[in-house]
Amino acid sequence: MPRFAANLTLMYSEHDFGDRFAAAAADGFDAVECLFPYALGSDDLAQRLQAQRLSLVLFNLWPGDWAAGERGLAALPGREAEFEASVETALRYAQATGCRQLHAMAGLVPSGALAGDRATMHRTYVANLRRAARALAPHGITLLIEPINTRDMPGYLLNHQQAAHDVVAEVGEPNLKVQMDLYHCQIMEGDVATRLRRHIAGVAHLQIAGVPDRHEPDSGELNYPFLFELIDQLGYRGHVGCEYRPRAGTSAGLGWWRRACQS
């Protein structure tokens, strides 16, 4: 059965962020991920993980002004210095916590962008990812990119699995991999099992949620017990991030996880 990591941004939202580590550990998780850990200092974060015997397996680079609608900097022309600074900050957190995977969000395509604008964004994206991957490689850190669906995040630059793997090939750095969220994949493309079989060799991190409402994985249209078995058969050894919004209390909704761990 896959190894699961609780996403502390979406799960345990009934607790303050700093208290979610203990809540996840109390439920039996030994690994966690989050979108952005920067509300805590890097040393504070490391101490909370150590106190609960948790591994931090993934977090995102700073995405720009999230409250103002920004969703990443990696593909934004003119923001290269900010992106580089976000890599440096994330590296400091990764070194403090032992996290070995960082996700770089691409950013949004401006409304009304022309083909030439998109081409410039693509060149910026490739160049920024190449520099970031090279900066992180000596530290044993893998940089990730993730296709995100256009319903939840309209205008996001990267939406499809093959497109992500094409970017990885173009960048050409061995520590750049794909973060494959089966929730986003199902919404944009479907045929999730086939896409797992096709792309798993280039995937370093998986995430799950029920479709269409992003609740627990035992709700919605995806057959996760089948997919978990397939993931094992394909030899995937990374973590599966539980990036979903619980319908009620997080702990009360973990029946799916306990059943999966027992199978």
Summary of the structure (lengths in Angstrom):
residues: 263
radius of gyration: 17.6
end to end distance: 7.4
largest distance: 52.2
contacts: 876
relative contact order: 0.14
helix: 45%
strand: 16%
